[in-house]
Amino acid sequence: MTIRFAIILCALGLFVPSIAQAQKIEVAPGVTVTRKTYPVPSNEAPFFNFVEKNEAQKVADQRLIAGILQQGYDRAKAANSAIVSGSRAFMQDRDPATAAKRFNQAYLLDPQQSGIYHGFAMVVAHRFRDFEYADELYRVAARMKSPAASLSADHGRMFLLAGRPVDAVPLLKKAVVDMPSWAVPRMNLAWAVLMSGDKVEACRLKAQVKGQDLENLLQELEMFQQKANC
């Protein structure tokens, strides 16, 4: 799961959640996260915006789960299918609202899946510009079942969007190791190092940008060369 393009350097305003409470909530056995809510319908925010569901909503959730299980899926497989659907909505359709709905469905089915927290992190970073919470969710995703190979790449890219290149560097270095045939984390690592002040090393890394999706980075490589003068 990841976004198939490298960072575009631009000024991004920080979206401030209308309600952001510091209390921790258990969202799965042994897993706690900060309770944060956003001014959108409950199923478009992580963990259904932490709403207290009424009986009708609880019955609807159980019917959804029962209907999926009756089709021959187990909870883990059904959750993974929802995660894939949410990732497609986010990355291909550029539709974070629908993506969040699918990730919430996956959360109902199997809250131990890493992809749920990974998906929620992408949504809060890109739709709500809440980079602090995205960081928290990415860290949770790294501890859960079956993390995606692209997790470090997405986490590092989020720090670039947040204007924190120093924090991005170790994650993007790991991403290059995890996915050596993908050009995007290599490009983002070069940006992170340049933004951290090491032009010589950044130019060395820029020369190593290669692999899958390179054709989508040609304009960015030219822009990098102009900025770094290499």
C-alpha positions as CSV (number, residue, x, y, z in Angstrom):
1,M,0.0,0.0,0.0
2,T,1.5,3.3,-1.0
3,I,1.1,6.5,-3.0
4,R,2.7,5.9,-6.5
5,F,4.4,9.3,-6.8
6,A,7.2,11.1,-5.0
7,I,6.8,14.2,-2.8
8,I,6.0,17.5,-4.5
9,L,7.5,20.2,-2.4
10,C,4.9,22.8,-1.7
11,A,3.5,24.8,1.2
12,L,0.9,22.9,3.0
13,G,-1.4,24.3,5.7
14,L,-1.9,22.3,8.9
15,F,-5.4,21.2,9.3
16,V,-6.4,21.5,13.0
17,P,-9.0,18.9,14.1
18,S,-12.1,20.5,15.6
19,I,-11.9,18.1,18.5
20,A,-8.6,16.6,19.6
21,Q,-8.5,15.0,23.0
22,A,-5.4,13.6,24.5
23,Q,-7.0,10.6,26.1
24,K,-6.0,7.1,25.0
25,I,-8.6,4.6,23.8
26,E,-8.2,0.9,23.4
27,V,-9.1,0.1,19.8
28,A,-8.0,-3.6,19.8
29,P,-6.8,-5.9,22.6
30,G,-3.6,-4.4,23.8
31,V,-3.7,-1.6,21.3
32,T,-4.3,2.0,22.3
33,V,-4.4,5.2,20.3
34,T,-5.1,8.8,21.0
35,R,-8.7,9.8,20.7
36,K,-9.0,12.3,17.9
37,T,-12.1,13.2,15.9
38,Y,-12.7,15.3,12.8
39,P,-15.6,17.3,11.3
40,V,-16.7,14.7,8.8
41,P,-19.3,11.8,8.9
42,S,-18.2,9.2,11.4
43,N,-17.4,6.5,8.8
44,E,-15.0,8.9,7.0
45,A,-12.7,9.3,10.0
46,P,-10.5,6.7,11.8
47,F,-12.3,4.3,14.1
48,F,-15.7,5.8,13.2
49,N,-14.6,9.1,14.8
50,F,-14.9,7.3,18.2
51,V,-18.7,7.7,18.3
52,E,-20.7,5.8,20.8
53,K,-22.8,3.6,18.6
54,N,-26.5,3.1,19.3
55,E,-28.2,-0.3,19.2
56,A,-29.3,0.1,15.6
57,Q,-25.8,0.9,14.5
58,K,-24.4,-2.1,16.4
59,V,-26.9,-4.4,14.8
60,A,-26.0,-3.0,11.4
61,D,-22.3,-3.7,12.0
62,Q,-23.1,-7.3,13.0
63,R,-25.2,-7.8,9.9
64,L,-22.4,-6.6,7.8
65,I,-19.9,-8.9,9.4
66,A,-22.4,-11.9,9.2
67,G,-23.1,-11.2,5.5
68,I,-19.4,-11.2,4.7
69,L,-18.7,-14.4,6.7
70,Q,-21.6,-16.1,5.0
71,Q,-19.8,-15.6,1.7
72,G,-17.1,-17.9,2.8
73,Y,-14.5,-15.4,4.0
74,D,-12.9,-15.5,7.4
75,R,-12.4,-12.2,9.2
76,A,-8.7,-11.8,8.3
77,K,-9.3,-12.4,4.6
78,A,-12.4,-10.1,4.6
79,A,-10.4,-7.4,6.4
80,N,-7.6,-7.7,3.9
81,S,-10.0,-7.3,1.0
82,A,-11.5,-4.2,2.5
83,I,-7.9,-2.8,3.0
84,V,-7.1,-3.4,-0.6
85,S,-10.3,-1.7,-1.7
86,G,-9.6,1.3,0.6
87,S,-6.0,1.5,-0.7
88,R,-7.3,1.6,-4.3
89,A,-9.8,4.3,-3.4
90,F,-7.1,6.4,-1.8
91,M,-4.3,5.9,-4.4
92,Q,-6.0,5.5,-7.7
93,D,-9.3,7.4,-7.2
94,R,-7.9,10.1,-4.9
95,D,-11.0,9.5,-2.7
96,P,-9.9,9.6,1.0
97,A,-13.5,9.6,2.2
98,T,-14.3,6.3,0.5
99,A,-10.9,4.9,1.6
100,A,-11.7,5.7,5.2
101,K,-15.0,3.9,4.9
102,R,-13.3,0.7,3.6
103,F,-10.6,0.9,6.4
104,N,-13.3,1.2,9.0
105,Q,-15.0,-1.9,7.6
106,A,-11.7,-3.7,7.9
107,Y,-11.4,-2.5,11.5
108,L,-14.8,-4.0,12.3
109,L,-13.6,-7.3,10.9
110,D,-10.1,-7.7,12.2
111,P,-8.6,-4.8,14.1
112,Q,-5.2,-6.5,14.4
113,Q,-4.3,-5.9,10.7
114,S,-1.5,-3.4,10.1
115,G,-3.1,-2.1,6.9
116,I,-6.0,-0.6,8.8
117,Y,-3.7,1.7,10.8
118,H,-1.5,2.3,7.7
119,G,-4.6,3.4,5.8
120,F,-5.9,5.6,8.5
121,A,-2.5,7.3,8.8
122,M,-2.6,8.1,5.1
123,V,-6.1,9.5,5.4
124,V,-5.4,11.8,8.3
125,A,-2.1,13.0,6.8
126,H,-3.5,13.9,3.4
127,R,-7.1,14.8,4.1
128,F,-6.8,16.4,7.5
129,R,-3.1,17.4,7.5
130,D,-2.8,16.0,11.0
131,F,0.8,14.8,10.8
132,E,1.3,14.2,14.5
133,Y,-1.6,11.7,14.5
134,A,-0.5,10.1,11.3
135,D,2.9,9.5,12.8
136,E,1.3,7.8,15.8
137,L,-0.8,5.6,13.5
138,Y,2.1,4.6,11.3
139,R,4.0,3.5,14.4
140,V,1.1,1.4,15.5
141,A,0.9,-0.1,12.0
142,A,4.5,-1.2,12.3
143,R,3.7,-3.3,15.3
144,M,0.6,-5.0,13.9
145,K,0.0,-8.1,11.8
146,S,1.4,-8.2,8.2
147,P,2.8,-4.7,7.7
148,A,3.1,-3.6,4.0
149,A,6.6,-3.4,2.5
150,S,5.8,0.2,1.7
151,L,5.1,1.2,5.3
152,S,8.4,2.9,5.9
153,A,8.2,4.7,2.5
154,D,4.8,6.1,3.3
155,H,5.8,7.0,6.8
156,G,8.9,8.8,5.6
157,R,7.0,10.6,2.9
158,M,4.6,11.9,5.5
159,F,7.5,13.5,7.4
160,L,8.5,15.3,4.2
161,L,5.0,16.6,3.8
162,A,5.2,17.8,7.4
163,G,8.4,19.6,6.8
164,R,10.5,17.2,9.0
165,P,13.2,15.9,6.7
166,V,15.5,14.8,9.5
167,D,12.8,12.4,10.8
168,A,12.1,11.2,7.3
169,V,15.7,10.1,6.5
170,P,16.0,6.9,8.6
171,L,12.5,5.7,7.4
172,L,13.3,6.4,3.8
173,K,16.7,4.6,4.1
174,K,14.8,1.6,5.4
175,A,12.3,1.9,2.6
176,V,15.1,1.7,0.0
177,V,16.3,-1.5,1.7
178,D,12.8,-2.9,1.9
179,M,11.9,-2.0,-1.7
180,P,15.2,-1.6,-3.6
181,S,13.6,-1.9,-7.0
182,W,11.2,1.1,-6.5
183,A,12.4,4.6,-7.5
184,V,10.0,6.6,-5.4
185,P,11.6,6.1,-1.9
186,R,15.0,6.7,-3.5
187,M,13.8,10.1,-4.8
188,N,12.2,11.0,-1.5
189,L,15.4,10.1,0.3
190,A,17.4,12.4,-1.9
191,W,14.9,15.2,-1.2
192,A,15.0,14.5,2.6
193,V,18.8,14.6,2.7
194,L,18.9,17.8,0.6
195,M,16.3,19.5,2.8
196,S,18.4,18.4,5.8
197,G,21.3,20.4,4.4
198,D,23.7,17.8,2.9
199,K,23.8,18.8,-0.8
200,V,26.8,16.5,-1.7
201,E,25.1,13.4,-0.3
202,A,21.8,14.4,-1.8
203,C,23.3,14.6,-5.2
204,R,24.9,11.2,-4.8
205,L,21.5,9.7,-3.8
206,K,19.8,11.5,-6.7
207,A,22.2,9.6,-9.1
208,Q,20.9,6.3,-7.6
209,V,17.3,7.0,-8.3
210,K,16.2,4.0,-10.5
211,G,13.6,1.3,-10.8
212,Q,9.9,1.0,-10.9
213,D,8.0,4.3,-11.5
214,L,11.1,6.1,-12.7
215,E,9.2,7.4,-15.7
216,N,6.9,9.3,-13.4
217,L,9.8,11.1,-11.7
218,L,11.6,12.7,-14.7
219,Q,10.2,16.1,-14.1
220,E,10.9,15.9,-10.4
221,L,14.5,14.8,-11.1
222,E,15.0,17.8,-13.3
223,M,13.6,20.1,-10.5
224,F,15.9,18.4,-8.0
225,Q,18.9,19.0,-10.2
226,Q,18.1,22.7,-10.5
227,K,17.6,23.1,-6.7
228,A,20.7,21.1,-5.7
229,N,22.8,22.2,-8.7
230,C,24.0,18.7,-9.4
